[in-house]
Amino acid sequence: MTRPPKKSEFLEVRIPHPTKEAFMARCREDGRSASEAVRAFIEAELAPEPRRRFRAAHVVAGALALAAAGAAAAPSLADSLRTAEFRALDANHDGVVSLPEYVNR
């Protein structure tokens, strides 16, 4: 009896926290681990061309999932943009934007 190869390799993927939480929730709903979901995706990407054909429903579902993940991440992205704008205005870095700093922007 031959055992399947041990899964000992790691792949690090950096994504926004809300995206990770949404993905983990979807995996729980589907009754599978995140590792299983990622492995299935990789195997599908490596499959010969005829197997990789997606139905329109799959494409639409994927687009909706990405849109939902982006919407979940949008508030944190907006906060980081506001912080960067504030730092740019706060010329003397005292944590307050004075009138001269604002006018001279």
ZITANOR-V468407 format. One record per residue. RES is the residue in one letter. SS is DSSP state (helix for helix, strand for strand, loop for the rest). PSI is psi in radians with two decimals (none if undefined). NEAR is the number of other C-alpha atoms within 8 Angstrom. Layout:
res:RES ss:SS psi:PSI near:NEAR
res:RES ss:SS psi:PSI near:NEAR
This chain:
res:M ss:loop psi:2.19 near:2
res:T ss:loop psi:2.30 near:3
res:R ss:loop psi:2.55 near:4
res:P ss:loop psi:2.67 near:4
res:P ss:loop psi:2.52 near:4
res:K ss:loop psi:2.41 near:4
res:K ss:loop psi:1.61 near:4
res:S ss:loop psi:-0.05 near:4
res:E ss:loop psi:2.63 near:4
res:F ss:loop psi:2.60 near:4
res:L ss:loop psi:2.03 near:4
res:E ss:loop psi:2.24 near:4
res:V ss:loop psi:2.16 near:4
res:R ss:loop psi:2.10 near:4
res:I ss:loop psi:2.79 near:6
res:P ss:loop psi:2.58 near:7
res:H ss:helix psi:-0.77 near:7
res:P ss:helix psi:-0.60 near:9
res:T ss:helix psi:-0.76 near:12
res:K ss:helix psi:-0.79 near:9
res:E ss:helix psi:-0.73 near:8
res:A ss:helix psi:-0.72 near:9
res:F ss:helix psi:-0.77 near:9
res:M ss:helix psi:-0.67 near:10
res:A ss:helix psi:-0.73 near:8
res:R ss:helix psi:-0.73 near:8
res:C ss:helix psi:-0.75 near:12
res:R ss:helix psi:-0.76 near:9
res:E ss:helix psi:-0.65 near:7
res:D ss:helix psi:-0.13 near:6
res:G ss:loop psi:0.59 near:6
res:R ss:loop psi:2.81 near:9
res:S ss:loop psi:2.83 near:9
res:A ss:helix psi:-0.67 near:9
res:S ss:helix psi:-0.73 near:6
res:E ss:helix psi:-0.74 near:8
res:A ss:helix psi:-0.77 near:10
res:V ss:helix psi:-0.74 near:8
res:R ss:helix psi:-0.74 near:8
res:A ss:helix psi:-0.72 near:8
res:F ss:helix psi:-0.81 near:8
res:I ss:helix psi:-0.77 near:8
res:E ss:helix psi:-0.67 near:8
res:A ss:helix psi:-0.65 near:9
res:E ss:helix psi:-0.53 near:7
res:L ss:helix psi:-0.15 near:6
res:A ss:loop psi:2.68 near:8
res:P ss:loop psi:2.69 near:6
res:E ss:helix psi:-0.84 near:6
res:P ss:helix psi:-0.55 near:5
res:R ss:helix psi:-0.33 near:7
res:R ss:helix psi:0.07 near:9
res:R ss:loop psi:2.27 near:6
res:F ss:loop psi:2.48 near:7
res:R ss:loop psi:2.73 near:6
res:A ss:helix psi:-0.62 near:6
res:A ss:helix psi:-0.66 near:7
res:H ss:helix psi:-0.71 near:8
res:V ss:helix psi:-0.78 near:9
res:V ss:helix psi:-0.77 near:8
res:A ss:helix psi:-0.72 near:8
res:G ss:helix psi:-0.73 near:8
res:A ss:helix psi:-0.71 near:8
res:L ss:helix psi:-0.69 near:8
res:A ss:helix psi:-0.75 near:8
res:L ss:helix psi:-0.69 near:8
res:A ss:helix psi:-0.71 near:8
res:A ss:helix psi:-0.73 near:8
res:A ss:helix psi:-0.71 near:11
res:G ss:helix psi:-0.69 near:9
res:A ss:helix psi:-0.64 near:8
res:A ss:helix psi:-0.58 near:9
res:A ss:helix psi:-0.30 near:12
res:A ss:helix psi:-0.77 near:8
res:P ss:helix psi:-0.71 near:8
res:S ss:helix psi:-0.58 near:7
res:L ss:helix psi:-0.68 near:8
res:A ss:helix psi:-0.70 near:8
res:D ss:helix psi:-0.74 near:8
res:S ss:helix psi:-0.59 near:8
res:L ss:helix psi:-0.75 near:8
res:R ss:helix psi:-0.70 near:8
res:T ss:helix psi:-0.76 near:8
res:A ss:helix psi:-0.69 near:8
res:E ss:helix psi:-0.73 near:8
res:F ss:helix psi:-0.80 near:9
res:R ss:helix psi:-0.63 near:9
res:A ss:helix psi:-0.64 near:7
res:L ss:helix psi:-0.59 near:10
res:D ss:loop psi:1.38 near:13
res:A ss:loop psi:-0.67 near:8
res:N ss:loop psi:0.08 near:4
res:H ss:loop psi:0.71 near:7
res:D ss:loop psi:0.06 near:6
res:G ss:loop psi:0.09 near:5
res:V ss:loop psi:2.39 near:6
res:V ss:loop psi:1.94 near:11
res:S ss:loop psi:2.91 near:7
res:L ss:helix psi:-0.81 near:6
res:P ss:helix psi:-0.66 near:6
res:E ss:helix psi:-0.72 near:11
res:Y ss:helix psi:-0.75 near:9
res:V ss:helix psi:-0.62 near:6
res:N ss:loop psi:0.23 near:5
res:R ss:loop psi:none near:5
